[in-house]
Amino acid sequence: MISPLRGDLSRLPPLLLQASECEMLLDDSLRLARRAHIYDVEVSVDIWRKVPHVWQAMGFLPESRDALEKAGAYIRNHVI
């Protein structure tokens, strides 16, 4: 019953959604992006290849650093 897909997304800040192409939550990420778009929320979807779930937290993967750098740039671009 509790899901961001069912809520009022109108007050959300710009969103960056990162997901793996083999992520079991990829469809949910895409549904969230579509729903946020309906509420006029700026959304960027970033789909990564050949990485596991929560790869951003796996500092030994080069893709982890790349994803975190991309997220940091996204935040900087929307805060400053």
DSSP file (Angstrom, degrees, kcal/mol; ACC not computed):
  #  RESIDUE AA STRUCTURE BP1 BP2  ACC     N-H-->O    O-->H-N    N-H-->O    O-->H-N    TCO  KAPPA ALPHA  PHI   PSI    X-CA   Y-CA   Z-CA
    1    1 A M              0   0    0      0, 0.0     2,-0.7     0, 0.0     5,-0.1   0.000 360.0 360.0 360.0 -29.9    0.0    0.0    0.0
    2    2 A I        +     0   0    0      3,-0.0     3,-0.0     2,-0.0     0, 0.0  -0.821 360.0 135.8 -96.4 117.7    2.9    2.4    0.6
    3    3 A S    >   -     0   0    0     -2,-0.7     3,-1.9     1,-0.1     4,-0.5  -0.962  59.2-130.8-158.3 138.2    4.7    3.2   -2.6
    4    4 A P  G >  S+     0   0    0      0, 0.0     3,-0.6     0, 0.0    -1,-0.1   0.748 107.8  69.2 -61.5 -20.5    6.0    6.4   -4.2
    5    5 A L  G 3  S+     0   0    0      1,-0.2     4,-0.1    -3,-0.0    -3,-0.0   0.681 102.4  43.7 -70.9 -15.7    4.1    5.3   -7.3
    6    6 A R  G <  S+     0   0    0     -3,-1.9    -1,-0.2     2,-0.1     2,-0.1   0.481 101.4  87.5-105.2  -5.2    0.8    6.0   -5.5
    7    7 A G  S <  S-     0   0    0     -3,-0.6     2,-0.8    -4,-0.5    -5,-0.0  -0.267  88.7 -89.7 -93.8 177.1    1.7    9.3   -3.9
    8    8 A D        +     0   0    0      1,-0.1     3,-0.4    -2,-0.1    -1,-0.1  -0.787  39.8 178.9 -84.8 112.1    1.5   13.0   -4.8
    9    9 A L    >   +     0   0    0     -2,-0.8     3,-1.9     1,-0.2    -1,-0.1   0.329  47.3 109.0 -97.0   6.4    4.9   13.7   -6.4
   10   10 A S  T 3  S+     0   0    0      1,-0.3    -1,-0.2    31,-0.0    -2,-0.0   0.716  78.0  48.1 -62.5 -23.0    4.2   17.3   -7.2
   11   11 A R  T 3  S+     0   0    0     -3,-0.4    -1,-0.3    30,-0.0    -2,-0.1   0.307  82.9 120.9-101.7   9.7    6.6   18.7   -4.6
   12   12 A L    <   -     0   0    0     -3,-1.9    30,-0.2    27,-0.1     3,-0.1  -0.435  60.5-126.6 -72.8 146.4    9.6   16.5   -5.5
   13   13 A P        -     0   0    0      0, 0.0    -1,-0.1     0, 0.0    28,-0.0  -0.262  55.4 -57.5 -74.9 175.5   12.9   18.1   -6.5
   14   14 A P        -     0   0    0      0, 0.0     2,-0.4     0, 0.0    29,-0.2  -0.285  64.1-141.0 -54.0 141.6   14.5   17.1   -9.8
   15   15 A L  E     -a   43   0A   0     27,-2.9    29,-2.6    -3,-0.1     2,-0.5  -0.891  18.7-165.8-114.3 137.8   15.2   13.3   -9.7
   16   16 A L  E     -a   44   0A   0     -2,-0.4     2,-0.6    27,-0.2    29,-0.2  -0.986  13.9-168.0-115.1 117.2   18.1   11.3  -11.0
   17   17 A L  E     -a   45   0A   0     27,-3.0    29,-3.4    -2,-0.5     2,-0.5  -0.932   2.1-170.8-108.0 121.0   17.2    7.6  -11.2
   18   18 A Q  E     +a   46   0A   0     -2,-0.6     2,-0.3    27,-0.2    29,-0.2  -0.939  15.3 160.2-110.9 130.5   20.1    5.2  -11.7
   19   19 A A  E     -a   47   0A   0     27,-2.3    29,-3.0    -2,-0.5     2,-0.2  -0.991  37.8-114.9-147.0 153.5   19.4    1.5  -12.4
   20   20 A S  E >   -a   48   0A   0     -2,-0.3     3,-1.6    27,-0.2    29,-0.2  -0.613  26.4-124.2 -84.0 148.5   21.1   -1.5  -13.9
   21   21 A E  T 3  S+     0   0    0     27,-3.0    28,-0.1     1,-0.3    -1,-0.1   0.765 116.8  43.5 -63.3 -23.3   19.7   -2.9  -17.1
   22   22 A C  T 3  S+     0   0    0     29,-0.4    -1,-0.3    26,-0.3     2,-0.2   0.244  86.8 128.8-104.3  12.4   19.4   -6.3  -15.2
   23   23 A E    X   -     0   0    0     -3,-1.6     3,-1.5     1,-0.1     4,-0.3  -0.463  58.7-142.4 -68.5 131.8   18.0   -4.7  -12.1
   24   24 A M  T 3  S+     0   0    0      1,-0.3     3,-0.2    -2,-0.2     4,-0.2   0.709 104.2  52.1 -70.0 -16.1   14.9   -6.3  -10.8
   25   25 A L  T 3> S+     0   0    0      1,-0.2     4,-2.3     2,-0.1    -1,-0.3   0.291  77.5 103.5 -98.9   9.4   13.6   -2.8   -9.9
   26   26 A L  H <> S+     0   0    0     -3,-1.5     4,-2.4     1,-0.2     5,-0.2   0.929  80.5  50.3 -57.2 -47.4   14.3   -1.3  -13.3
   27   27 A D  H  > S+     0   0    0     -4,-0.3     4,-2.4    -3,-0.2    -1,-0.2   0.890 110.1  50.7 -60.2 -39.0   10.6   -1.4  -14.2
   28   28 A D  H  > S+     0   0    0     -4,-0.2     4,-2.5     2,-0.2    -1,-0.2   0.892 108.9  51.8 -65.2 -38.7    9.7    0.3  -11.0
   29   29 A S  H  X S+     0   0    0     -4,-2.3     4,-2.2     2,-0.2    -2,-0.2   0.916 111.5  46.7 -62.5 -43.1   12.3    3.0  -11.7
   30   30 A L  H  X S+     0   0    0     -4,-2.4     4,-2.3     2,-0.2    -2,-0.2   0.877 111.7  50.8 -68.1 -37.5   10.8    3.6  -15.1
   31   31 A R  H  X S+     0   0    0     -4,-2.4     4,-2.4    -5,-0.2    -2,-0.2   0.899 110.2  50.2 -65.4 -39.9    7.3    3.7  -13.7
   32   32 A L  H  X S+     0   0    0     -4,-2.5     4,-2.8     2,-0.2     5,-0.2   0.911 109.3  51.5 -63.6 -41.7    8.4    6.2  -11.1
   33   33 A A  H  X S+     0   0    0     -4,-2.2     4,-2.2     2,-0.2    -2,-0.2   0.932 111.4  46.9 -61.1 -45.8   10.0    8.3  -13.8
   34   34 A R  H  X S+     0   0    0     -4,-2.3     4,-1.7     2,-0.2    -1,-0.2   0.914 113.6  48.4 -62.4 -42.5    6.8    8.3  -15.9
   35   35 A R  H  X S+     0   0    0     -4,-2.4     4,-1.2     1,-0.2    -2,-0.2   0.914 111.0  49.6 -66.2 -42.7    4.7    9.2  -12.8
   36   36 A A  H  <>S+     0   0    0     -4,-2.8     5,-2.5     1,-0.2     3,-0.5   0.897 107.3  55.8 -62.4 -39.5    7.0   12.0  -11.8
   37   37 A H  H ><5S+     0   0    0     -4,-2.2     3,-1.9     1,-0.2    -1,-0.2   0.885 101.4  57.2 -60.2 -39.1    6.9   13.4  -15.3
   38   38 A I  H 3<5S+     0   0    0     -4,-1.7    -1,-0.2     1,-0.3    -2,-0.2   0.847 106.7  49.9 -59.2 -33.8    3.0   13.5  -15.1
   39   39 A Y  T 3<5S-     0   0    0     -4,-1.2    -1,-0.3    -3,-0.5    -2,-0.2   0.220 121.6-110.1 -89.3  13.6    3.5   15.7  -12.0
   40   40 A D  T < 5 +     0   0    0     -3,-1.9     2,-0.5     1,-0.2    -3,-0.2   0.799  67.0 151.2  60.6  31.8    5.9   18.0  -14.0
   41   41 A V      < -     0   0    0     -5,-2.5     2,-0.3    -8,-0.1    -1,-0.2  -0.805  52.1-116.5 -90.3 131.8    8.9   16.8  -12.0
   42   42 A E        -     0   0    0     -2,-0.5   -27,-2.9   -30,-0.2     2,-0.4  -0.538  41.6-175.4 -68.0 127.8   12.2   17.0  -13.9
   43   43 A V  E     -a   15   0A   0     -2,-0.3     2,-0.5   -29,-0.2   -27,-0.2  -0.992  19.4-170.4-133.5 133.3   13.5   13.4  -14.2
   44   44 A S  E     -a   16   0A   0    -29,-2.6   -27,-3.0    -2,-0.4     2,-0.5  -0.992  11.2-158.6-118.8 128.7   16.7   11.9  -15.6
   45   45 A V  E     -a   17   0A   0     -2,-0.5     2,-0.6   -29,-0.2   -27,-0.2  -0.931   5.9-170.8-110.5 127.3   16.9    8.2  -16.0
   46   46 A D  E     -a   18   0A   0    -29,-3.4   -27,-2.3    -2,-0.5     2,-0.5  -0.932   3.2-168.2-122.4 104.7   20.4    6.7  -16.1
   47   47 A I  E     -a   19   0A   0     -2,-0.6     2,-0.3   -29,-0.2   -27,-0.2  -0.846   8.2-158.2-101.2 125.2   20.4    3.0  -17.1
   48   48 A W  E     -a   20   0A   0    -29,-3.0   -27,-3.0    -2,-0.5     2,-0.3  -0.744   8.8-132.0-104.7 147.4   23.8    1.2  -16.6
   49   49 A R  S    S+     0   0    0     -2,-0.3   -29,-0.0   -29,-0.2    -1,-0.0  -0.761  76.9   1.6 -99.5 143.4   24.9   -2.0  -18.3
   50   50 A K  S    S+     0   0    0     -2,-0.3    -1,-0.2     1,-0.2   -30,-0.0   0.818  93.1 122.0  57.1  40.6   26.5   -5.0  -16.6
   51   51 A V        -     0   0    0     -3,-0.3   -29,-0.4    12,-0.0    -1,-0.2  -0.965  56.1-122.3-128.3 150.6   26.4   -3.8  -13.0
   52   52 A P    >   -     0   0    0      0, 0.0     3,-1.3     0, 0.0   -29,-0.1  -0.282  46.9 -67.1 -83.5 172.3   24.7   -5.4  -10.0
   53   53 A H  T 3  S+     0   0    0      1,-0.3   -34,-0.1   -31,-0.1   -30,-0.0  -0.339 121.9   8.1 -55.4 135.1   22.0   -4.0   -7.7
   54   54 A V  T >  S+     0   0    0      1,-0.1     3,-1.5    -3,-0.1    -1,-0.3   0.834  77.6 157.0  58.0  38.6   23.3   -1.1   -5.6
   55   55 A W  G X   +     0   0    0     -3,-1.3     3,-1.8     1,-0.3     6,-0.2   0.760  60.8  74.8 -63.1 -23.6   26.6   -1.0   -7.6
   56   56 A Q  G 3  S+     0   0    0      1,-0.3    -1,-0.3    11,-0.1    12,-0.1   0.797  94.5  51.4 -60.2 -27.3   27.1    2.6   -6.5
   57   57 A A  G <  S+     0   0    0     -3,-1.5     2,-1.2     1,-0.1    -1,-0.3   0.465  87.3  89.9 -88.1  -2.4   28.0    1.3   -3.0
   58   58 A M    X   -     0   0    0     -3,-1.8     3,-2.7    -4,-0.2     6,-0.3  -0.681  57.4-175.0 -98.7  82.4   30.6   -1.1   -4.3
   59   59 A G  T 3  S+     0   0    0     -2,-1.2     6,-0.2     1,-0.3    -1,-0.2   0.637  75.2  68.1 -55.6 -18.5   33.6    1.1   -4.3
   60   60 A F  T 3  S+     0   0    0     -3,-0.1    -1,-0.3     4,-0.1     3,-0.1   0.626  85.0  84.8 -78.3 -12.0   35.8   -1.5   -5.9
   61   61 A L  S X> S-     0   0    0     -3,-2.7     4,-1.2    -6,-0.2     3,-1.0  -0.776  74.2-143.9 -90.7 130.6   33.9   -1.2   -9.2
   62   62 A P  H 3> S+     0   0    0      0, 0.0     4,-2.1     0, 0.0    -1,-0.1   0.861 103.5  60.0 -57.8 -33.6   34.9    1.6  -11.5
   63   63 A E  H 3> S+     0   0    0      1,-0.2     4,-2.7     2,-0.2     5,-0.2   0.793  96.8  61.6 -65.3 -27.2   31.2    2.0  -12.4
   64   64 A S  H <> S+     0   0    0     -3,-1.0     4,-2.4    -6,-0.3    -1,-0.2   0.958 106.9  42.4 -62.4 -51.2   30.6    2.8   -8.7
   65   65 A R  H  X S+     0   0    0     -4,-1.2     4,-2.5     1,-0.2    -2,-0.2   0.904 114.5  51.9 -62.2 -41.5   32.8    5.9   -8.8
   66   66 A D  H  X S+     0   0    0     -4,-2.1     4,-2.3     2,-0.2    -2,-0.2   0.917 110.8  47.6 -61.9 -44.1   31.4    6.9  -12.2
   67   67 A A  H  X S+     0   0    0     -4,-2.7     4,-2.4     2,-0.2    -2,-0.2   0.911 113.3  47.4 -64.9 -42.6   27.8    6.7  -11.0
   68   68 A L  H  X S+     0   0    0     -4,-2.4     4,-2.6     2,-0.2    -2,-0.2   0.883 111.7  50.4 -67.8 -37.7   28.6    8.6   -7.8
   69   69 A E  H  X S+     0   0    0     -4,-2.5     4,-2.3    -5,-0.2    -1,-0.2   0.907 111.4  48.9 -64.5 -40.4   30.4   11.3   -9.7
   70   70 A K  H  X S+     0   0    0     -4,-2.3     4,-2.2     2,-0.2    -2,-0.2   0.910 112.0  48.4 -65.3 -41.9   27.5   11.6  -12.1
   71   71 A A  H  X S+     0   0    0     -4,-2.4     4,-2.5     2,-0.2    -2,-0.2   0.911 110.9  51.2 -64.1 -42.3   25.0   11.8   -9.2
   72   72 A G  H  X S+     0   0    0     -4,-2.6     4,-2.7     1,-0.2    -2,-0.2   0.907 110.2  48.6 -61.5 -42.4   27.2   14.5   -7.6
   73   73 A A  H  X S+     0   0    0     -4,-2.3     4,-2.5     2,-0.2    -1,-0.2   0.896 109.9  52.8 -64.1 -39.9   27.3   16.5  -10.8
   74   74 A Y  H  X S+     0   0    0     -4,-2.2     4,-1.0     2,-0.2    -2,-0.2   0.932 111.2  46.1 -60.8 -46.0   23.5   16.2  -11.1
   75   75 A I  H >X S+     0   0    0     -4,-2.5     4,-1.3     1,-0.2     3,-0.8   0.939 112.2  50.3 -62.6 -47.7   23.1   17.5   -7.5
   76   76 A R  H 3X S+     0   0    0     -4,-2.7     4,-2.0     1,-0.3     3,-0.5   0.905 108.7  52.8 -58.1 -41.6   25.5   20.4   -8.1
   77   77 A N  H 3< S+     0   0    0     -4,-2.5    -1,-0.3     1,-0.2    -2,-0.2   0.735 115.2  40.7 -67.1 -22.1   23.8   21.4  -11.3
   78   78 A H  H << S+     0   0    0     -4,-1.0    -1,-0.2    -3,-0.8    -2,-0.2   0.522 117.8  44.1-105.5  -6.6   20.4   21.6   -9.5
   79   79 A V  H  <        0   0    0     -4,-1.3    -2,-0.2    -3,-0.5    -3,-0.2   0.772 360.0 360.0-103.5 -36.2   21.5   23.2   -6.2
   80   80 A I     <        0   0    0     -4,-2.0    -3,-0.1    -5,-0.3    -2,-0.1   0.469 360.0 360.0 -84.1 360.0   23.8   25.9   -7.4
